């Protein structure tokens, strides 16, 4: 009877230890390269001989680690190096990182996998690739008034 109790207690202790190590993951509770979406990651830039002070740069979690050339499904012949593509005629954005559209529906900005209903053929629409400093901005549509005044459909090449 005593050996049954001891064996039973050992099995319970083993199960508790196994569940504890499973909850912490393979890396002892540290995220092994897996980032949580929506939380920016901090990148420490090492000092250069001409700039001895360290600085911390906050980057979006959606930013890819390497330079990527994007060929969106709506324009496979286009080459984009930046995250945001703006379509001034219908005032909406394409996000190359998340591969979705952002447009104003009259009350709020909406994101979805299909273009706005007013667009007939997106591959023929004039577009403008936004600047690199806007790559880390997840809600670039907040500066939409600036984009509407600076990037008009007739001024784009």
N, C-alpha and C positions, 0 to 999 in steps of 0.2 A: 504494500500500500504506500509505503514511504517512497519507493522508487517511482511509482506512478505520479505522485505529487511533485517530486523533483523533476521528472521528465516534463510534466505539464508546465511547471514554472519556467523551465529552460526554453520550451517552445514559445511561451508567451514573451519571454525576454528577447528571444531571437526575432520574433515578429515585430516587436516594438522597435528594436534596433534597425531592422530592415526598412520599416516604414519611415523612420527618422532619416536614414541615409538616402532613401528614395526622394523624400521631400526636399532635401538639400540639393539633389542633383548630382551629376558626376563630378562637378567641380567644387564640391564643398559649399554650395550656396552661392557661389559667384556666377555671374552670367558669363558663360564661355563664348563670347562673341555674339550672343543673341541679344538684340536690343529691343526694348519695349517701344512700340510705335507711339509717336506723339511726344515723347520725352527727348529733348535735344541732348546730344552727347557733347562732352567737352573734349576738345583737342588741345593739348599743350604744345605750343610751337616752341621749339628749342631756340636758344639765343644764337644769333649770328655774330660774327666778330665785329661787325659794324653796329649791331643793335644788341647790346649786352642784356637788356631787360627781357624777362620772359613775359609773354602775354598769353591769355587764354582766349581761344576762338570758339564760339558756340556755333555748332553746325546742326542742321536738321538731320533727323534720323533717316530721312528719305534720300539724302545725298549719297550717290554711289561712291565707293572707295576709289575707283579708277575713273579716268576720263573715258566717257562713253559717247559714241555717236549714235543718236537716236534716229530710227526710221519708223515713224508711227504707222499704224495699220491703215490710216486714211491717206497717207502719202508716202509710200515706200521708197520713192525716188528722192525724197527730201532728206537732207542731212542736218540734224540739229545737234548742237553742243550744249545747249542750255535747257533748263528745266521748263520754263514757261514760253508758250507760243500764244500770241494775242491776235485775234481776228477782229479788226476794227469795224468792219461793215456791220456785223451783227453783235458786236461788243461781247465777246466771250473768250475764254482762255482754254488752252489745252495744257495739261500737266504731263510732261514726258516721264516723270518718275512714277507717278501713281496711275498713269494712263487713263485719265478721265477728263471730262469737260467741266468747266465752271461757267455758269451764266446766271444773269439776273432774271428772275421770273416775275418781277413786278413788286415783290415784297421782300424777298431774301435771295442770297446767292445760293444756288443749287449746284451740286456736283453729281454727275451721272456718267455712265459708260457710253451713252449715245449723245450725239451733238444736239443742240437745241432744235426744236421742231421747225424753226424758220429756215434752217440751212438745207438747201437742196443737194448741192454737190460740194462737199468740204474740200476736196482736192483742188478745186479751181478757185477757191476763196483766197483773197489776198491776206497775208499773215505777216507777223513780225515777231522775231525771236527776241525776248526781253533780255536785259543785261545780266551779266554774271552775278552782280551784287544782289539780285532778286531771287537767285536760286535757293537760298536758305529761307526765304519767306514762304510760309505755308499758306498764307492768306493774301496773296498778291492783289486780289481784287479790291482790297481796301484802298489801294492807290489807283483805282480805276479812273477817277476824274483826270488825273495826270496823264494816264495812257490815252484817254479819249481826246485830250487836247493836243498832245505831242505826236501821236501816231494815227493820223487820219488815213482813210483808205486811199486817197488820191496822192499822198506823199510817199507811199511805200513803193519801192522798186519792183 
